[in-house]
Amino acid sequence: MNVKTEQSGPIAIVRVGETRLMYPILSDFSSAVTGLIASGQRKILIDLAPVTYVDSATIGCLMDLYRQAHGAGGQLKLSGVQKRVETMLNLTGAQNFIEIHADEPSAVKSFGA
């Protein structure tokens, strides 16, 4: 799976380079974010700009990662969410927990960075 991580000040940005984020390829994505949380990273932004489709396993994975980050005293937010993906997040209620931002600059600003 195409996942890249970079630092922008205190914020770790996880860039997903896939158009479809689904069960068979979630382990690399999940491991990347879990590793950041385990290493003490407390501000995590997941850039989903290229992603046009997610399945229910992805929604569950995002919620699990949110719980891990929140439990460690951190924040996990999403940016660049496509309309179809946003609809899935809304239908499942995930948007009630995970902050969704239209673009990366507004998401970074929301961390107070």
Residue pairs with C-beta under 8 A, 6 or more apart in sequence:
1 18
1 25
1 28
1 29
2 16
2 17
2 18
3 14
3 15
3 16
3 17
3 28
3 29
3 32
4 14
4 15
4 17
5 12
5 13
5 14
5 15
5 32
5 36
6 12
6 13
6 15
7 13
8 45
8 108
8 113
9 113
10 42
10 43
10 111
10 113
11 43
11 44
11 45
11 108
11 111
11 113
12 36
12 41
12 43
12 44
12 45
13 45
13 46
13 47
13 104
14 29
14 32
14 33
14 36
14 44
14 45
14 46
14 47
15 47
16 29
16 46
16 47
16 48
16 50
16 51
17 50
18 25
18 50
18 51
19 50
19 51
19 52
19 53
20 51
20 52
20 53
20 54
21 29
21 48
21 51
21 53
21 54
21 55
21 58
22 53
22 54
22 55
22 57
22 58
23 55
23 57
23 58
26 57
26 58
26 61
29 61
30 61
30 64
30 65
33 44
33 46
33 65
33 68
33 69
33 76
34 65
34 68
36 44
37 44
37 65
37 68
37 69
37 72
37 74
41 74
42 69
42 72
42 73
42 74
42 75
43 74
43 75
43 111
43 113
44 65
44 69
44 74
44 75
44 76
44 77
45 76
45 77
45 78
45 79
45 104
45 107
45 108
45 111
46 62
46 65
46 76
46 77
46 78
46 79
47 78
47 79
47 80
47 104
48 78
48 79
48 80
48 81
48 82
48 85
49 79
49 80
49 82
49 104
50 80
51 81
51 82
51 85
52 82
52 84
52 85
53 84
53 85
54 85
54 88
56 92
59 88
59 89
59 92
59 94
62 78
62 89
62 94
62 98
63 94
63 97
63 98
65 76
66 76
66 94
66 97
66 98
69 75
69 76
70 76
75 99
75 111
76 98
77 98
77 99
77 100
77 101
77 107
77 110
77 111
78 89
78 98
78 99
78 100
78 101
78 107
79 100
79 101
79 102
79 103
79 104
79 106
79 107
80 102
80 103
80 104
81 89
81 100
81 101
81 102
86 95
86 100
89 95
89 98
89 100
99 107
99 110
101 107
101 110
